[in-house]
Amino acid sequence: MTEEISDSSKRVLAALIAAGWRIKQEYHWYILLEREGYRDYQFIFSGYGMTPRSYNDVPMRLSNERLAHILEGHPEVSVHLSEILHTLITPQRIYAGKEGELLALREVEPEKWLVVVYRESTLDMEKTAIADIEAGSFVITAYLTRRIRSFEKRQRIL
């Protein structure tokens, strides 16, 4: 089954397995993963990744390559995969980054915050091709932190 999926999907799956997830069951277009102490996670095969919308309703690109990069660099985020999208769509806080990016935060455990760093396109949606908008709106990274005070020095947007 896994030989039928794209290389980028295989990279994401490998990162999840390296972070402690196990294949529970394989289906035609997805794999059900399990990890003790966590809800099962449905890994859907897609060479393109996901296109969630940000808090500001901007279509965001979260490619499998980017997701693999996040999971390889921050394997602890693997138990909060669904929270990445949830944080992007309905953050508890948003701070301005130093170079135009935005930082969406959501508390995922007591005093533990998931930070999703992303960039929204500033292109005019009415006059720009969808491909150009998606090229400029994307998730950069995601990580966990307990150091919430360090964000308070930044401009708070939400």
C-alpha positions in Angstrom: 0.0 0.0 0.0 2.6 2.6 1.1 4.6 2.1 -2.2 1.6 3.6 -4.0 1.8 7.0 -2.3 3.9 10.0 -3.3 7.5 10.5 -2.1 6.4 13.6 -0.1 3.6 11.6 1.6 6.1 8.8 2.4 8.4 11.4 4.0 5.6 12.7 6.3 4.6 9.1 7.2 8.3 8.3 8.0 8.5 11.3 10.2 5.3 10.3 12.1 6.6 6.7 12.5 10.0 8.1 13.8 8.1 10.2 16.3 6.4 7.1 17.8 3.3 6.5 15.7 2.5 3.0 14.4 0.4 1.8 11.5 -2.9 0.4 12.9 -4.7 -0.3 9.7 -4.2 0.5 6.0 -7.0 1.5 3.7 -7.2 2.4 0.0 -6.5 6.1 0.3 -5.4 6.5 4.0 -3.6 4.9 6.8 -4.9 4.8 10.4 -2.0 5.5 12.8 -2.0 4.9 16.5 0.1 6.0 19.5 -0.4 5.1 23.1 -2.1 7.8 25.0 -3.4 9.7 21.9 -6.4 9.5 19.6 -5.8 7.6 16.3 -4.7 9.8 13.5 -6.0 9.4 9.9 -3.1 10.0 7.5 -4.6 10.8 4.1 -2.4 10.2 1.0 -2.0 13.4 -1.0 1.0 14.6 -3.0 -0.2 18.2 -2.5 -0.8 18.5 1.2 -3.6 20.6 2.6 -5.1 24.0 1.9 -6.6 25.2 5.1 -7.8 28.8 5.6 -6.3 31.1 8.1 -8.1 33.1 10.8 -8.4 35.9 8.2 -10.0 33.4 5.7 -7.0 33.4 3.4 -6.3 30.0 1.7 -3.0 28.7 3.1 -0.7 26.1 1.6 0.6 23.3 3.9 2.5 21.0 1.5 3.6 17.5 2.5 7.2 18.7 2.1 6.6 21.5 4.6 4.8 19.1 7.0 7.6 16.6 6.7 10.1 19.4 7.5 8.1 20.5 10.5 7.8 16.9 11.8 11.5 16.1 11.2 12.6 19.3 13.0 10.0 19.2 15.8 8.9 15.5 16.2 7.0 16.5 19.4 4.5 18.3 17.2 3.4 14.9 15.8 0.9 14.4 18.6 -0.7 17.7 17.8 -1.2 17.4 14.0 -4.9 18.2 14.0 -4.1 21.2 16.3 -1.9 22.7 13.6 -5.0 23.3 11.4 -7.1 24.2 14.4 -4.5 26.8 15.5 -4.3 28.3 12.1 -8.1 28.5 11.7 -9.1 29.5 15.2 -6.1 30.7 17.2 -6.3 32.0 20.7 -3.7 34.6 19.9 -1.9 36.0 16.9 1.3 38.0 17.0 3.2 39.8 14.3 6.5 38.3 13.3 9.7 40.2 12.6 9.6 39.8 8.8 5.9 40.0 7.9 5.0 36.5 9.1 2.2 35.8 11.6 2.4 33.6 14.7 -0.8 31.9 15.6 -0.9 30.4 19.1 -3.2 27.9 20.9 -2.8 26.3 24.3 -2.7 22.5 23.7 -1.9 21.5 27.2 -1.7 23.5 30.5 1.0 26.0 29.9 2.1 24.4 26.6 1.4 26.4 23.4 1.5 25.3 19.8 2.9 28.1 17.6 2.1 28.0 13.9 4.2 30.4 11.9 2.7 31.4 8.5 2.6 34.1 5.9 -0.5 35.5 4.3 -0.5 36.8 0.7 -1.0 40.5 0.4 -2.2 40.1 -3.2 -5.6 41.4 -4.3 -7.8 38.3 -4.4 -10.1 39.8 -7.0 -7.3 40.5 -9.5 -4.8 37.6 -8.9 -4.7 34.1 -10.1 -5.3 31.4 -7.4 -1.9 29.9 -8.0 -0.2 33.3 -7.2 -2.3 33.7 -4.1 -1.4 30.2 -2.8 2.3 30.7 -3.6 2.3 33.7 -1.3 0.2 32.2 1.6 1.8 29.3 3.3 2.7 27.7 6.7 6.3 28.1 7.5 6.7 26.0 10.6 5.0 24.8 13.8 6.5 24.1 17.2 5.6 23.8 20.9 6.7 26.2 23.6 6.1 27.0 27.2 7.8 30.4 26.9 4.6 32.4 26.2 6.1 35.6 27.7 8.6 36.0 24.9 5.6 36.7 22.5 4.3 39.5 24.7 7.1 41.7 23.4 5.6 41.5 19.9 2.6 43.3 18.4 -0.5 41.3 19.4 -3.1 41.2 16.6 -5.6 38.9 18.3 
